Amino acid sequence: MVSEVNAPSSGGGQQAPSAVPRRTPGAAQRVRCAALCYGPLSDLEPDPALPPLLVVRGQDDPGLNRTIDEFVSAAKQHELAVELVHQPDGHHAFDVADDSDTSREVIERVLGFLRGHLGT
């Protein structure tokens, strides 16, 4: 199930398709979740074998954001465990460049997602 969160991260998901392995008997134990920040998702297909994903998007390249929106929309249709964190005013790398409450909020959201799935 996709849960959309309008909160404020950046980083890089250029390698998302290869960096997010499908759940196979061995991989399911190693990759329990993934957080993809500002990365194009045009090559990542919604697949029930994907681990839970958190996807961060902001005010970035329209083409890049379109790939994120299309992936999240398809994930909703497939009832995949994907969360969207949207920061409408966040430019690329705002979590690194902007020392603000909004940036800290997004960083905490990403860390909370990871802690929740990794049990830390």
C-alpha positions as CSV (number, residue, x, y, z in Angstrom):
1,M,0.0,0.0,0.0
2,V,1.3,3.4,-0.9
3,S,1.1,6.1,1.7
4,E,1.7,9.6,0.5
5,V,3.3,12.0,3.0
6,N,3.6,15.7,2.3
7,A,6.7,16.5,4.3
8,P,10.0,17.5,3.4
9,S,15.8,14.7,1.3
10,S,17.9,14.4,-1.5
11,G,20.7,12.2,-2.4
12,G,20.6,10.1,-5.4
13,G,18.8,7.2,-6.9
14,Q,20.5,7.1,-10.3
15,Q,21.1,3.4,-9.8
16,A,17.7,2.6,-8.4
17,P,16.9,-0.4,-10.7
18,S,20.1,-2.2,-9.9
19,A,20.4,-1.0,-6.3
20,V,16.9,-2.3,-5.3
21,P,17.1,-6.1,-5.7
22,R,13.9,-8.1,-5.9
23,R,13.0,-10.3,-3.0
24,T,14.4,-13.7,-3.7
25,P,15.0,-16.3,-1.0
26,G,18.5,-15.0,-0.3
27,A,18.0,-11.3,-1.0
28,A,14.8,-11.0,1.1
29,Q,16.9,-11.5,4.2
30,R,19.5,-8.9,3.2
31,V,17.5,-6.1,1.7
32,R,14.6,-5.2,3.9
33,C,13.8,-1.8,2.6
34,A,15.2,1.1,0.4
35,A,15.0,4.9,0.5
36,L,15.4,6.5,-2.9
37,C,16.0,10.2,-2.8
38,Y,15.6,12.3,-5.9
39,G,16.4,9.5,-8.3
40,P,14.8,8.8,-11.7
41,L,12.6,5.7,-11.4
42,S,11.9,5.2,-15.1
43,D,13.7,1.9,-15.2
44,L,12.2,0.5,-12.0
45,E,9.0,-1.5,-12.6
46,P,6.4,-2.0,-9.8
47,D,7.0,-5.5,-8.7
48,P,5.6,-7.3,-5.6
49,A,9.1,-8.7,-5.1
50,L,10.5,-5.3,-4.3
51,P,11.2,-4.5,-0.7
52,P,9.3,-1.6,1.0
53,L,10.4,1.7,-0.5
54,L,10.4,5.3,0.6
55,V,10.7,7.7,-2.3
56,V,11.6,11.4,-1.8
57,R,10.7,14.0,-4.4
58,G,10.8,17.8,-4.4
59,Q,11.2,20.7,-6.8
60,D,13.5,19.1,-9.2
61,D,13.7,18.4,-12.9
62,P,10.2,17.9,-14.3
63,G,11.2,14.8,-16.2
64,L,12.8,13.2,-13.1
65,N,9.7,14.0,-11.0
66,R,7.5,12.5,-13.7
67,T,9.3,9.2,-13.4
68,I,8.8,9.3,-9.7
69,D,5.1,10.1,-10.0
70,E,4.5,7.4,-12.6
71,F,6.3,4.8,-10.5
72,V,4.3,5.8,-7.3
73,S,1.0,5.8,-9.3
74,A,1.8,2.3,-10.7
75,A,2.8,1.1,-7.2
76,K,-0.6,2.2,-5.9
77,Q,-2.3,0.2,-8.5
78,H,-0.3,-2.9,-7.5
79,E,-0.7,-2.2,-3.8
80,L,3.0,-2.1,-3.2
81,A,4.6,-1.0,0.1
82,V,5.8,2.4,-1.2
83,E,5.8,5.8,0.7
84,L,6.2,9.1,-1.1
85,V,7.7,12.0,0.8
86,H,7.0,15.2,-1.1
87,Q,8.7,18.5,-0.4
88,P,7.2,21.0,-2.9
89,D,9.6,23.8,-2.0
90,G,12.7,21.5,-1.8
91,H,15.3,22.0,-4.5
92,H,17.8,19.2,-5.3
93,A,20.0,18.4,-2.3
94,F,18.0,20.7,0.0
95,D,18.6,18.3,2.9
96,V,22.3,18.9,2.5
97,A,22.3,22.6,1.5
98,D,19.5,24.0,3.6
99,D,19.8,23.9,7.4
100,S,16.1,24.3,8.1
101,D,13.3,22.7,10.1
102,T,11.8,21.4,6.8
103,S,15.1,19.7,5.8
104,R,15.5,18.1,9.3
105,E,11.9,16.9,9.1
106,V,12.5,15.0,5.8
107,I,15.8,13.6,7.1
108,E,14.0,12.3,10.2
109,R,11.2,10.8,8.0
110,V,13.8,8.9,6.0
111,L,15.6,7.8,9.1
112,G,12.3,6.8,10.8
113,F,11.4,4.7,7.7
114,L,14.8,2.9,7.8
115,R,14.6,2.4,11.6
116,G,11.1,1.0,11.3
117,H,12.1,-1.6,8.7
118,L,15.5,-2.4,10.0
119,G,14.4,-2.7,13.7
120,T,16.9,-0.1,15.0
